[in-house]
Amino acid sequence: MIYFFKGFGVFARRFIARHSYFGPYGGSKHNSRLIKETSDYSWEVRDKSGNIMYYIDGSELNRSNWLRFVNCPNTVSQENLISFMFHGDIFYLAIRNITVGEELMVYYGHNYAKRLGVDTTLFR
Ligand SMILES: C[S@@+](CC[C@H](N)C(=O)[O-])C[C@H]1O[C@@H](n2cnc3c(N)ncnc32)[C@H](O)[C@@H]1O
């Protein structure tokens, strides 16, 4: 099933210590650039040279998990997670302590963030 409502977000119900990590990001692995471009829930997985190996698409609720609901920060101070690849999967790492009630936010990368209207010059 595909959900079209995009207003969800993820909020900490308990304290999350810096360097805690979550994952892997649930989704279908595929090689279609077209599917990737029409999905709002896709990560690119790259090899050591930076070439795209495949995509992980969390569009389908029953093939994904809660990480698909993490939004992209608009400011650097909102950013509290970073994504990283490990053994071909995507994980999110807390880059600082996260307090109860705070929204979890991971930067999506310049291309996607730009489409959302985020000022990407604020992010490295
Ligand atoms: C991976 S989903 C995040 C969860 C989504 N909010 C939901 O309810 O399913 C990405 C989508 O969330 C929304 N979103 C996330 N971060 C945003 C931001 N900084 N500004 C505007 N929309 C954002 C956009 O609709 C985007 O396509």
The ligand as a MOL file (V3000), in Angstrom:
LIG
                    3D

  0  0  0     0  0            999 V3000
M  V30 BEGIN CTAB
M  V30 COUNTS 27 29 0 0 0
M  V30 BEGIN ATOM
M  V30 1 C 10.8500 10.4170 3.6070 0
M  V30 2 S 9.3480 11.3360 3.6700 0 CHG=1
M  V30 3 C 9.3090 11.8760 5.3390 0
M  V30 4 C 7.9970 11.5230 6.0230 0
M  V30 5 C 6.8040 12.2780 5.4970 0
M  V30 6 N 6.6650 13.5610 6.2160 0
M  V30 7 C 5.5490 11.4540 5.6380 0
M  V30 8 O 4.5850 11.8890 6.2800 0
M  V30 9 O 5.5010 10.3500 5.0850 0 CHG=-1
M  V30 10 C 9.7630 12.7510 2.7250 0
M  V30 11 C 8.6280 13.7080 2.4980 0
M  V30 12 O 8.3140 14.4030 3.7130 0
M  V30 13 C 8.0910 15.7780 3.4500 0
M  V30 14 N 9.1990 16.5640 4.0250 0
M  V30 15 C 10.2420 16.0980 4.7190 0
M  V30 16 N 11.0570 17.0720 5.1100 0
M  V30 17 C 10.5390 18.2210 4.6510 0
M  V30 18 C 10.9340 19.5970 4.7190 0
M  V30 19 N 12.0350 20.0030 5.3450 0
M  V30 20 N 10.1440 20.5200 4.1220 0
M  V30 21 C 9.0160 20.1460 3.4760 0
M  V30 22 N 8.5770 18.8650 3.3720 0
M  V30 23 C 9.3390 17.9060 3.9560 0
M  V30 24 C 8.0380 15.9110 1.9280 0
M  V30 25 O 6.7130 15.6920 1.5110 0
M  V30 26 C 8.9280 14.7760 1.4920 0
M  V30 27 O 8.6670 14.3850 0.1780 0
M  V30 END ATOM
M  V30 BEGIN BOND
M  V30 1 1 1 2
M  V30 2 1 2 3
M  V30 3 1 2 10
M  V30 4 1 3 4
M  V30 5 1 4 5
M  V30 6 1 5 6
M  V30 7 1 5 7
M  V30 8 2 7 8
M  V30 9 1 7 9
M  V30 10 1 10 11
M  V30 11 1 11 12
M  V30 12 1 11 26
M  V30 13 1 12 13
M  V30 14 1 13 14
M  V30 15 1 13 24
M  V30 16 1 14 15
M  V30 17 1 14 23
M  V30 18 2 15 16
M  V30 19 1 16 17
M  V30 20 1 17 18
M  V30 21 2 17 23
M  V30 22 1 18 19
M  V30 23 2 18 20
M  V30 24 1 20 21
M  V30 25 2 21 22
M  V30 26 1 22 23
M  V30 27 1 24 25
M  V30 28 1 24 26
M  V30 29 1 26 27
M  V30 END BOND
M  V30 END CTAB
M  END
